[in-house]
Amino acid sequence: MGILNVTPDSFSDGGKFIQPELALNQVNIMIAQGASIIDIGGESTRPNSKSVCANEQISRVIPIIEMIRQHSDITISIDTTLSDVAWAALDAGANMINDVSAGLSDSNMFALAAQKNVPIVLMHAQGTPQTMQDNPHYDNVVEEVIAALKTRVQEAINQGIKKENIILDVGIGFGKRRQDNLALLAHLADFVALGFPVLLGTSRKRFMGAICDVSEPAELVTATAATTALGVMAGVHLFRVHDVKENKQALDVALAIRSAGR
């Protein structure tokens, strides 16, 4: 899953792909490098980011979705917590929803996903992007994230979303301390065992910069690829990344190793 942020303030690539022509060029590059899904977002979810209204998100993402759809049948994911944005994106040609609030930000999101019969990513977050890194705390992060995701899964099913359309995301960096992120990565197989496809989003995340003593997110490509390889070995299905080429190589090699061991 290649990341396309059409925002001025995303932590790693804010402002780079706001113009539709530049966005389309980046999409073509990611497809050529092996992306099978393009995840498009019109609102940054980095720590302390400001919320963006539905109309502004729509004005950012819809022209780009329409332009991509004119040139490619690549699967498009809309990264939003607002059902109005998701609705507009799906009508413009998007195929799935990536909701970092797991339906908690907008009570209409699950009903929309059920009505449209599209896949939806349910991600765990403690707090909102504005507050999530204000002293997050867990007694047992793995058990608590599993319990929270199970609750959201049940609510999604209760509202008519088919089980086969549900994808889980542990929410690396979303209301998590360094030790929480590492514990979740060490127990990815526990989330895979829940019986749903798992999406991993570690791309260029700050906790890896602290480990590697790197301050620039763009310099964390190799660190991200390491988590991709580990994720493959744990059975993770989807990887949301900025750097498709490098992570696709890590995925392919790890998958070949995993297959050889069976």
Residue, then its C-alpha position, 0 to 999 in steps of 0.5 A: m500500500g503506497i502512501l499518497n498524502v495530499t496535505p500541507d502538513s504530513f510529517s514526512d511528505g507534507g506539501k509534495f503531492i498537493q498538485p494532481e499532476l505531481a500526485l499522479n506522477q508519484v502514483n505511477i512511480m509507486i505502481a511501477q515499484g510494486a504497489s497494489i494499493i494507493d492510500i490517499g489522505g487529505e488530512s494529516t494524522r501526525p501527532n498534534s496535527k490539526s483536524v481538517c473539515a470534510n469539505e476541505q478533505i474532499s477538495r484535496v482528494i477527489p480531483i486526484i482520485e478522479m485523475i488516477r482512475q482515468h489512467s489506472d485501475i489500481t485499488i484506491s484506499i481513502d484515508t479518512t475518519l469522516s463518512d462524507v469524505a469516504w462517500a465522495a471518494l468511493d463515488a469518485g472511484a476509490n475501493m476501500i476505506n482506511d479509518v484510523s479511528a475505527g469508526l469512532s470519529d463518525s457514527n455513520m462510517f460503518a453504515l457507509a462501509a456496509q452499504k457500499n460493501v467495501p473493505i475497511v481498515l479498523m486501526h487502534a488509536q489511544g486518543t486523537p492525533q491532537t492528544m494521542q502522544d500526551n502521556p499514553h499508558y497501557d498496563n499490557v499494550v498487546e492485550e488492550v489493543i486486541a480487546a479494543l480491536k475486538t470491540r470495534v470488529q463486533e460493532a462493525i459486524n453489528q452494523g452490517i459490515k461483512k467479516e471478509n471486509i474487515i482489516l485490522d491495524v494495531g496503530i503503530g505510533f498512534g497513542k503509543r510509547r516506544q516500548d508499546n510500538l516494540a511490543l506490538l511489533a513483537h506480537l504481530a502474530d497474535f493479531v494475525a491469529l484473530g482471523f482478519p487481514v492485518l495492515l502494518g503502518t510503520s513507515r518512517k515512524r519516529f520511534m525508529g528514529a530514536i532507536c537508530d539515532v536518526s532525525e529525518p523521517a526520509e532516512l528511515v527507509t531501511a528501518t521500515a523495511a526491517t519491520t516489513a520483513l518481520g511483519v511478513m514472517a508474522g503473517v501480516h498481509l498489508f504494508r502501508v509505506h512511503d518507500v514502495k521499492e525498498n519495502k517490496q524487496a524486503l517483502d519478497v525476500a521475507l515471503a520467499i524465506r517464509s515459504a521455504g520454511r513450510 
